[in-house]
Amino acid sequence: MSGVLAWIIFGLIVGVLAKLVMPGKDPGGMIVTILLGIVGAVVAGYLGRALGFYVEGEPAGWIMSIVGAILLLVLYRAVAGRRAG
C-alpha cells in the first residue's frame, strides 16, 4: 500500500513540474493536469524500467517520468483543443 502512495506523491510532484515546464491554460484545469502528470509519470516510469533504460531509483527515472507527463499533457491539449474548437 505504501508503494501506491509513493507513486501518487511522486506523480503529483512530476505533474507539477510538467505544468511548470508547459505553462498555459489547460482545458481541464490544474486538477486534471496533475492527474495527467501522475498517469504520464507512472506509465513512462514503468516503460523505462521494463525496457531496461534504467533501474528503480536512478535519476533517469525522474527525467523519463517528466517527459512522459509532458507528452501526455501535449496529447491532452491537442485532443481537448480540437473538441473545444
PyMOL CGO cylinders between C-alpha atoms (Angstrom):
from pymol import cmd
from pymol.cgo import CYLINDER

trace = [
    CYLINDER, 0.00, 0.00, 0.00, 2.85, 2.41, 0.74, 0.3, 1, 1, 1, 1, 1, 1,
    CYLINDER, 2.85, 2.41, 0.74, 4.20, 1.80, -2.78, 0.3, 1, 1, 1, 1, 1, 1,
    CYLINDER, 4.20, 1.80, -2.78, 0.97, 3.10, -4.30, 0.3, 1, 1, 1, 1, 1, 1,
    CYLINDER, 0.97, 3.10, -4.30, 1.03, 6.15, -2.05, 0.3, 1, 1, 1, 1, 1, 1,
    CYLINDER, 1.03, 6.15, -2.05, 4.64, 6.82, -3.02, 0.3, 1, 1, 1, 1, 1, 1,
    CYLINDER, 4.64, 6.82, -3.02, 3.74, 6.66, -6.73, 0.3, 1, 1, 1, 1, 1, 1,
    CYLINDER, 3.74, 6.66, -6.73, 0.87, 9.10, -6.20, 0.3, 1, 1, 1, 1, 1, 1,
    CYLINDER, 0.87, 9.10, -6.20, 3.10, 11.57, -4.37, 0.3, 1, 1, 1, 1, 1, 1,
    CYLINDER, 3.10, 11.57, -4.37, 5.84, 11.10, -6.98, 0.3, 1, 1, 1, 1, 1, 1,
    CYLINDER, 5.84, 11.10, -6.98, 3.27, 11.63, -9.76, 0.3, 1, 1, 1, 1, 1, 1,
    CYLINDER, 3.27, 11.63, -9.76, 1.97, 14.80, -8.09, 0.3, 1, 1, 1, 1, 1, 1,
    CYLINDER, 1.97, 14.80, -8.09, 5.47, 16.24, -7.97, 0.3, 1, 1, 1, 1, 1, 1,
    CYLINDER, 5.47, 16.24, -7.97, 6.16, 15.26, -11.57, 0.3, 1, 1, 1, 1, 1, 1,
    CYLINDER, 6.16, 15.26, -11.57, 2.76, 16.62, -12.66, 0.3, 1, 1, 1, 1, 1, 1,
    CYLINDER, 2.76, 16.62, -12.66, 3.50, 19.98, -11.08, 0.3, 1, 1, 1, 1, 1, 1,
    CYLINDER, 3.50, 19.98, -11.08, 6.98, 20.03, -12.66, 0.3, 1, 1, 1, 1, 1, 1,
    CYLINDER, 6.98, 20.03, -12.66, 5.49, 19.19, -16.06, 0.3, 1, 1, 1, 1, 1, 1,
    CYLINDER, 5.49, 19.19, -16.06, 2.97, 22.01, -15.63, 0.3, 1, 1, 1, 1, 1, 1,
    CYLINDER, 2.97, 22.01, -15.63, 5.81, 24.43, -14.84, 0.3, 1, 1, 1, 1, 1, 1,
    CYLINDER, 5.81, 24.43, -14.84, 7.65, 23.31, -17.99, 0.3, 1, 1, 1, 1, 1, 1,
    CYLINDER, 7.65, 23.31, -17.99, 4.45, 23.64, -20.06, 0.3, 1, 1, 1, 1, 1, 1,
    CYLINDER, 4.45, 23.64, -20.06, 2.76, 26.81, -18.87, 0.3, 1, 1, 1, 1, 1, 1,
    CYLINDER, 2.76, 26.81, -18.87, -0.52, 27.95, -20.32, 0.3, 1, 1, 1, 1, 1, 1,
    CYLINDER, -0.52, 27.95, -20.32, -4.19, 27.30, -19.92, 0.3, 1, 1, 1, 1, 1, 1,
    CYLINDER, -4.19, 27.30, -19.92, -5.17, 23.66, -19.91, 0.3, 1, 1, 1, 1, 1, 1,
    CYLINDER, -5.17, 23.66, -19.91, -8.72, 22.65, -20.87, 0.3, 1, 1, 1, 1, 1, 1,
    CYLINDER, -8.72, 22.65, -20.87, -9.22, 20.58, -17.71, 0.3, 1, 1, 1, 1, 1, 1,
    CYLINDER, -9.22, 20.58, -17.71, -7.69, 22.87, -15.12, 0.3, 1, 1, 1, 1, 1, 1,
    CYLINDER, -7.69, 22.87, -15.12, -4.99, 22.21, -12.57, 0.3, 1, 1, 1, 1, 1, 1,
    CYLINDER, -4.99, 22.21, -12.57, -6.50, 19.03, -11.09, 0.3, 1, 1, 1, 1, 1, 1,
    CYLINDER, -6.50, 19.03, -11.09, -6.78, 17.30, -14.49, 0.3, 1, 1, 1, 1, 1, 1,
    CYLINDER, -6.78, 17.30, -14.49, -3.26, 18.47, -15.34, 0.3, 1, 1, 1, 1, 1, 1,
    CYLINDER, -3.26, 18.47, -15.34, -1.87, 16.94, -12.15, 0.3, 1, 1, 1, 1, 1, 1,
    CYLINDER, -1.87, 16.94, -12.15, -3.81, 13.70, -12.72, 0.3, 1, 1, 1, 1, 1, 1,
    CYLINDER, -3.81, 13.70, -12.72, -2.41, 13.51, -16.24, 0.3, 1, 1, 1, 1, 1, 1,
    CYLINDER, -2.41, 13.51, -16.24, 1.01, 14.11, -14.74, 0.3, 1, 1, 1, 1, 1, 1,
    CYLINDER, 1.01, 14.11, -14.74, 0.53, 11.18, -12.39, 0.3, 1, 1, 1, 1, 1, 1,
    CYLINDER, 0.53, 11.18, -12.39, -0.54, 8.89, -15.23, 0.3, 1, 1, 1, 1, 1, 1,
    CYLINDER, -0.54, 8.89, -15.23, 2.27, 10.07, -17.51, 0.3, 1, 1, 1, 1, 1, 1,
    CYLINDER, 2.27, 10.07, -17.51, 4.85, 9.60, -14.78, 0.3, 1, 1, 1, 1, 1, 1,
    CYLINDER, 4.85, 9.60, -14.78, 3.67, 6.12, -13.87, 0.3, 1, 1, 1, 1, 1, 1,
    CYLINDER, 3.67, 6.12, -13.87, 3.43, 4.91, -17.49, 0.3, 1, 1, 1, 1, 1, 1,
    CYLINDER, 3.43, 4.91, -17.49, 6.77, 6.41, -18.58, 0.3, 1, 1, 1, 1, 1, 1,
    CYLINDER, 6.77, 6.41, -18.58, 8.50, 5.21, -15.41, 0.3, 1, 1, 1, 1, 1, 1,
    CYLINDER, 8.50, 5.21, -15.41, 7.19, 1.69, -15.89, 0.3, 1, 1, 1, 1, 1, 1,
    CYLINDER, 7.19, 1.69, -15.89, 8.11, 1.65, -19.59, 0.3, 1, 1, 1, 1, 1, 1,
    CYLINDER, 8.11, 1.65, -19.59, 11.63, 2.89, -18.91, 0.3, 1, 1, 1, 1, 1, 1,
    CYLINDER, 11.63, 2.89, -18.91, 12.25, 0.17, -16.35, 0.3, 1, 1, 1, 1, 1, 1,
    CYLINDER, 12.25, 0.17, -16.35, 10.56, -2.52, -18.46, 0.3, 1, 1, 1, 1, 1, 1,
    CYLINDER, 10.56, -2.52, -18.46, 12.71, -1.63, -21.49, 0.3, 1, 1, 1, 1, 1, 1,
    CYLINDER, 12.71, -1.63, -21.49, 15.85, -1.66, -19.33, 0.3, 1, 1, 1, 1, 1, 1,
    CYLINDER, 15.85, -1.66, -19.33, 16.75, 2.03, -19.76, 0.3, 1, 1, 1, 1, 1, 1,
    CYLINDER, 16.75, 2.03, -19.76, 17.36, 2.32, -16.01, 0.3, 1, 1, 1, 1, 1, 1,
    CYLINDER, 17.36, 2.32, -16.01, 16.60, 0.67, -12.70, 0.3, 1, 1, 1, 1, 1, 1,
    CYLINDER, 16.60, 0.67, -12.70, 14.40, 1.98, -9.94, 0.3, 1, 1, 1, 1, 1, 1,
    CYLINDER, 14.40, 1.98, -9.94, 15.91, 4.91, -8.05, 0.3, 1, 1, 1, 1, 1, 1,
    CYLINDER, 15.91, 4.91, -8.05, 18.14, 6.23, -10.84, 0.3, 1, 1, 1, 1, 1, 1,
    CYLINDER, 18.14, 6.23, -10.84, 17.83, 9.91, -11.81, 0.3, 1, 1, 1, 1, 1, 1,
    CYLINDER, 17.83, 9.91, -11.81, 16.84, 8.87, -15.34, 0.3, 1, 1, 1, 1, 1, 1,
    CYLINDER, 16.84, 8.87, -15.34, 13.53, 7.72, -13.84, 0.3, 1, 1, 1, 1, 1, 1,
    CYLINDER, 13.53, 7.72, -13.84, 12.67, 11.29, -12.88, 0.3, 1, 1, 1, 1, 1, 1,
    CYLINDER, 12.67, 11.29, -12.88, 13.59, 12.57, -16.31, 0.3, 1, 1, 1, 1, 1, 1,
    CYLINDER, 13.59, 12.57, -16.31, 11.62, 9.84, -18.10, 0.3, 1, 1, 1, 1, 1, 1,
    CYLINDER, 11.62, 9.84, -18.10, 8.62, 10.48, -15.84, 0.3, 1, 1, 1, 1, 1, 1,
    CYLINDER, 8.62, 10.48, -15.84, 8.66, 14.22, -16.53, 0.3, 1, 1, 1, 1, 1, 1,
    CYLINDER, 8.66, 14.22, -16.53, 8.97, 13.60, -20.28, 0.3, 1, 1, 1, 1, 1, 1,
    CYLINDER, 8.97, 13.60, -20.28, 6.06, 11.15, -20.11, 0.3, 1, 1, 1, 1, 1, 1,
    CYLINDER, 6.06, 11.15, -20.11, 3.91, 13.62, -18.20, 0.3, 1, 1, 1, 1, 1, 1,
    CYLINDER, 3.91, 13.62, -18.20, 4.71, 16.40, -20.70, 0.3, 1, 1, 1, 1, 1, 1,
    CYLINDER, 4.71, 16.40, -20.70, 3.88, 14.14, -23.65, 0.3, 1, 1, 1, 1, 1, 1,
    CYLINDER, 3.88, 14.14, -23.65, 0.57, 13.18, -22.09, 0.3, 1, 1, 1, 1, 1, 1,
    CYLINDER, 0.57, 13.18, -22.09, -0.23, 16.87, -21.45, 0.3, 1, 1, 1, 1, 1, 1,
    CYLINDER, -0.23, 16.87, -21.45, 0.59, 17.73, -25.08, 0.3, 1, 1, 1, 1, 1, 1,
    CYLINDER, 0.59, 17.73, -25.08, -1.70, 14.95, -26.31, 0.3, 1, 1, 1, 1, 1, 1,
    CYLINDER, -1.70, 14.95, -26.31, -4.46, 16.04, -23.95, 0.3, 1, 1, 1, 1, 1, 1,
    CYLINDER, -4.46, 16.04, -23.95, -4.22, 19.67, -25.09, 0.3, 1, 1, 1, 1, 1, 1,
    CYLINDER, -4.22, 19.67, -25.09, -4.36, 18.58, -28.74, 0.3, 1, 1, 1, 1, 1, 1,
    CYLINDER, -4.36, 18.58, -28.74, -7.41, 16.33, -28.25, 0.3, 1, 1, 1, 1, 1, 1,
    CYLINDER, -7.41, 16.33, -28.25, -9.29, 18.66, -25.89, 0.3, 1, 1, 1, 1, 1, 1,
    CYLINDER, -9.29, 18.66, -25.89, -8.43, 21.70, -28.04, 0.3, 1, 1, 1, 1, 1, 1,
    CYLINDER, -8.43, 21.70, -28.04, -9.98, 20.05, -31.09, 0.3, 1, 1, 1, 1, 1, 1,
    CYLINDER, -9.98, 20.05, -31.09, -13.20, 19.35, -29.22, 0.3, 1, 1, 1, 1, 1, 1,
    CYLINDER, -13.20, 19.35, -29.22, -13.50, 22.93, -27.98, 0.3, 1, 1, 1, 1, 1, 1,
    CYLINDER, -13.50, 22.93, -27.98, -12.62, 24.48, -31.36, 0.3, 1, 1, 1, 1, 1, 1,
]
cmd.load_cgo(trace, "trace")
